[in-house]
Amino acid sequence: MNLHRGSWTEGLKTTKYEDHSSTNEKTVKQMIKLSKDYNDRVQQEDGKTAEEMVVENVGKVDPKRHLENHVADLMASNIVQSLGTMLCTVVF
């Protein structure tokens, strides 16, 4: 059971600032694209019934769901990074 178990310090490790910054930049660019797609989808919904929208959007990427996932991931990584950085500056 303990073979692939991480230690308690795994949550305290921070990534390099350059890597974290580039990841944030890529995520924000994807969020911009998804927000434009979501805006287009909301404008297309005007005057259509729920059944028509379900049929029209079958097999397409749901920009709202992906946007929510990107926001949650971005906030979580930024919070962990900033807390880890502050902890390292105080302790060391």
C-alpha positions in Angstrom: 0.0 0.0 0.0 2.9 2.4 0.7 4.8 1.6 -2.5 3.8 4.7 -4.6 2.7 6.8 -1.7 4.1 10.4 -1.7 5.5 12.0 1.4 3.7 14.9 3.2 6.2 17.3 1.7 5.0 16.8 -1.8 2.3 19.5 -1.4 4.9 22.0 -0.3 7.1 21.8 -3.4 6.8 24.7 -5.8 7.6 24.7 -9.5 10.1 27.0 -11.1 8.7 30.5 -11.7 9.4 30.5 -15.4 7.5 27.2 -15.9 4.6 28.4 -13.7 4.4 31.6 -15.6 4.4 29.9 -19.0 1.7 27.5 -17.8 -0.4 30.4 -16.6 0.0 32.2 -19.9 -1.1 29.1 -21.9 -4.1 28.6 -19.7 -5.2 32.2 -19.9 -5.0 32.1 -23.7 -7.1 29.0 -23.7 -9.6 30.7 -21.4 -9.8 33.7 -23.8 -10.7 31.3 -26.7 -13.2 29.4 -24.6 -14.9 32.6 -23.4 -15.3 33.8 -27.0 -16.7 30.4 -27.9 -19.1 30.5 -25.0 -20.2 34.0 -25.9 -21.0 32.8 -29.5 -22.9 29.8 -28.1 -25.0 32.0 -25.9 -25.8 34.3 -28.7 -26.8 31.3 -30.9 -29.3 30.1 -28.2 -31.5 33.2 -28.7 -34.9 32.1 -29.9 -34.2 28.3 -29.9 -35.8 25.7 -27.7 -33.9 23.5 -25.3 -34.4 20.5 -27.5 -33.0 22.3 -30.6 -29.9 23.4 -28.6 -29.3 19.8 -27.4 -29.5 18.5 -30.9 -27.3 21.3 -32.3 -24.6 20.9 -29.7 -24.2 17.1 -29.9 -20.5 16.1 -30.2 -19.3 19.7 -29.7 -17.0 20.9 -27.0 -18.8 22.5 -24.1 -16.9 25.8 -23.6 -18.6 26.6 -20.3 -17.5 23.4 -18.6 -14.0 23.7 -20.0 -13.8 27.3 -18.9 -14.9 26.4 -15.4 -12.2 23.6 -15.3 -9.5 26.0 -16.5 -10.4 28.6 -13.9 -10.4 26.1 -11.1 -7.0 24.7 -12.2 -5.5 28.1 -12.6 -6.6 29.3 -9.2 -5.5 26.2 -7.5 -2.0 26.2 -9.0 -1.6 29.9 -8.3 -2.7 29.5 -4.7 -0.4 26.6 -4.1 2.5 28.4 -5.7 2.1 31.6 -3.7 1.5 29.8 -0.4 4.6 27.6 -1.0 6.7 30.7 -1.9 5.6 32.6 1.2 6.2 29.6 3.4 9.7 29.2 2.0 10.5 32.9 2.5 9.3 32.8 6.1 10.9 29.5 7.1 14.2 29.8 5.2 
